[in-house]
């Protein structure tokens, strides 16, 4: 990870030694690299060149305002899934004309807010939602721009919890009924059909499921065309994977080159494309710093009990996810295999298993690839305050979210 490297045996984020941040700001601490965000954006920007592609950052991956603001500066649009995410996007000055609104459960107030803001498109996931959206738009004297999120029934070959394009998933409208539902949408007075949408899963390391989905969507677009429904854009969702350990995920360039090759081959080169990448824009731009509280040895296992837990980083507990772990100041000495676990009262509270490390109590570790779905999924389980977040920028750093206080946690509660 080029923006997190050792210099003289100390791990740095860009030009900032991480132990300096850990000692000054405490742990657990999320640290992001602004240069890494820019570099990830650049992989998309350079792959796009002059092609008609809008990148809408899937902000559920990391919605810290400083991260969002950086993407606004870079010219990104946003993929939002709630009224709360809309509020965040507007708070950093995002252009509503570059916001797409996804999600299976949009409520009336969320539709109203998004229509009032003037979002580019609602990615609609059911007939009920279509009817509700038409009513809400009509009440406001507007027509809501819509795509249907089509479920193409392809196997994204990723973890079942983050695979979304199979028949049995709750997401989208089955491809077999999509034409009928488009005809319904066309007849509804408060809607204007603008696109076709899909999202087949996350952390995809193989590119072929995209093309399985694309071919099916192009067939649908052909049928729509015959029915007199013209599609302006095709949204292929997010999903490009990142390297956590030894994965070799496809690049945005590989994806885009082949997508446009196929669009052109099928006479659809005029279509505008939307992508909704989340993880691949932020995942490797962050680390989680955590301090070793205790080392504990049993017959079966060695444990390093650290001050970060599943409430800070849920991915290992929830998906068996692998995150690399590195000491900020590596020591000489014998390597011991540790399970890195947190203080929360659950056996699932682990961050990493069986890692060979030479560490002592008080050492600080960096949990890698913690820029996506990490702080964003943090909770207050065990009445633990959520971590602070820091953005490094060259040799400077900015606290971009204060550490939560215990008073924050009790606020709003009352006794009888
Ligand atoms: N668009 C839609 C409609 C989505 O549901 C998602 C992610 C994205 C875009 C962004 O996908 P990405 O490019 O990040 O793969 N918490 C899980 C990942 C859940 C993904 C949910 N949807 C994890 O930690 O691996």
Boltz pocket constraint, residues with backbone or C-beta under 6 A from the ligand:
constraints:
  - pocket:
      binder: B
      contacts: [[A, 58], [A, 61], [A, 79], [A, 102], [A, 103], [A, 161], [A, 162], [A, 199], [A, 201], [A, 202], [A, 203], [A, 237], [A, 238], [A, 239], [A, 240], [A, 276], [A, 277], [A, 278], [A, 279], [A, 280], [A, 315], [A, 319], [A, 372], [A, 373]]
      max_distance: 6.0
